[in-house]
Amino acid sequence: MRKFLIPAAALIAIAGGTVVVAQMPTSAPGTKDVAKISGGTYAVDPGHTQVVFAYDHMGFTNNVGVIAEPTGTLTLDKANPAASKVSIELPIANLRTGVAKLDEHLLKPDFFDGAKFPTATFVSTGVKAEGTGATITGNLTIKGVTKPVTLDAEFYGVGANPMSKKENIGFVATGTIKRSDFGLGAYVPVVGDAVELKIIAGFQKP
């Protein structure tokens, strides 16, 4: 069977209407220019925010997983960065390692107990900004246990999304926690207790 490529103009004529095709920019719209940040309140962009975790498995491998599509808010105070704050809620059901049976196991009571504790949260308690980075302290709650944690955050980019026209801003944060602190200590020390976190955080103006 022959296949035909129909020009966009012809499709418009066939439809009998007018179509406005969004022109994508010729370069990435995001910039590392902090002066472009307007400040105020932003909402988590769930499609572009992920918490990646890595842990030692029996001294053989360094395995990873991800929890995606969180919700939350970021308040940026340009005049007084120390007054900025962030709050994130992570749906444990969205945890993925790429191994289906492991995902099922991690949601059981000896690990996250996802049926009883469906979310994990992080609420900042302090921000110390320096240049384009910041040290963020806050309370992390997993499986009903709350512990203080410290994250090192770095500004990634800001700009107007060409499709939504909304201001988007992104950061990358890193930190380390002990899973045993949160009731997730099964198989320690055969499986490592320390969990490295890398948080790819996207936010947008409502």
N, C-alpha and C positions, 0 to 999 in steps of 0.2 A: 504493500500500500504506500502510495506517495504521501509525503508530508509537506505541508505548506507553511511557510512563515508569513504571517499576515502583519503588515506594518501597523503601528499604533494608530496612525491617522485613519486607516481603513476600518479598524475596529470601532473607532469613534463614530465613523459614518454609518456603519452597520447598526450600532446601538442607537443612533439617532439623537445623541446627546452630546454634552460637552464634558470632557474629562480633564481635570487638572492633575498633571503628573508632577509629583514633588521632585525637584532637582536636588540630588545629593551633592554635598560639598566636595570639592576637589582635594581637600585635605581634612585631617581629623579636626572636628570642631572644638575638642578639648585642649586646654592650654595649662601650663604650669604657672601662669601669671596669677599670683595670689590677689593682685589688685582687682581681678575680675570677679572675685567672690563678693556677692551682695550681702551675705549674712542673713540672720533670721532663722526661721524654722523650716526644716526639710523633712521629708518622709523617706523612709528606706525604699530604694528601688529594688523590689524583691527579685526581679529577673537578672540583676547584675550584682547581687550580694551573696557571698558564700563564705562559710567558715570551713577551712580545710584543716584537718588534724592529722598528725603523723606520730607513729609510736614504734618502738622496737618490738619485733616479734622473735623471741627466743634467741636473740643475738644473730639471727640469720638475715633478716630483712628489715627495712624501714618502710612500713606500710602506711597508706593514707586513706582517708575517707573525707566526705564533705557533707555538710548540712546546708541546704539551700532554701531560698524563698522565705526569709525572715520578714518580720514587720518591725516597725519602730520609728523613732524620730531622732533628729539631730538639731540642736539649737546652737548656732554659731554667733558669738558676740565678737564682732570685729574690733570694737573699741576696748574690750576687756576679755581676751581669749580665755582667761582662767575661769570666767563665768559660763563658758560653753558647757554643754552637757549632751549625753547620748543615752538612749535607752533602746535595747534590742530584745526581741522575743523570737526564739528559734523553735520551729516545730520539729520535735524529735522524729516524727514519722517520715520526715524528709531526709533522714540520714541514709547515705549511700556509700558503699565501699567498692561497688562493682562486682561483689560476690553475694548473690542473693541469700544463700544460707547463712553467711556471716551477718548480713543485715538483719535477718530474722533473729539470730542469737543476740545481737546487740540490743534489741528491743525487749528482751526477756528480763525478768526480775534481777538476775545476777549482774546485769549491766544497767541499762537506762530505765528499764521497767516502764516502757513507753505508754502502756495502757493506764497506769496509775499517775505517771508524771509526763504528760504529753508535751510540755514545753520546758525550755531552758531560757533563762533571762540574764542579761547584763545591764546594770544601771550604773552609770558613772557617778563617782563621788568627788572627783577632782581632775583638773586638766592643767598641766604645766607645759606651756608652749615655748618652743625655741626654734626660730627660723621657720622652716616649712614642716617641722615635726612637732610632736607633742608626746608627753608621757601621760597616759590616762590611767587613773586608778578607779576601781569600781568594785561592785559586788556581783559575783557570778553565782547564779543559782542553778544547780543541776540535781535532779532527783530529790528535790525538797531540801537540799543542803546549800547554804549560802556561805561563800568564802570570799575574802578580798583578793583581787588579782590586779596585776599591773600590765598594761599593754603599751608597746612602743609604736606610735602611729606616724605615718608619713603622708603628707598631702600628695595626691597623684595627679589630679587635673580638674578643671572646671570649664564650663561653657554651656551654650544653649544647645539642647538636643534638636537636630534639624527636623525631626518628625513631630515631637510634642511641643517644640518651641519653649520648653521649660528649662530653667537653669538646673544643670546636673553637676554634682561634685563627687569626687571619689577619693578614698584613702586606702592605704594598706597598713594593717596593724599586725604585730607579732607578739607572742608571749608564750609562756610555758606554765602548765599546771600539773598537779599530781592527781591522777584519776582516783586514787584511793581516798583523797580528801572529800570526794563527792559520792562515796559509796559505790564506786565502780572498780574496786580493787581486785576483782577476780583474776586469778592466775599470776598475780605479782609474787615473786620477781621474774618468773619464767617469761612472762610478757611484761614489757617495761611499764613502770609506773608513770614516768614523765611523758606528757603529751605536748607536742609542739603545736602551736596554733598559728595559722596565717589567715587573716580576715581580709577579704576583698570587699570593701564596703562602698556601695553606691547610694547616693541620696539625690532627691529631686524636689524642687519647690512644688508645693501642692497646686 
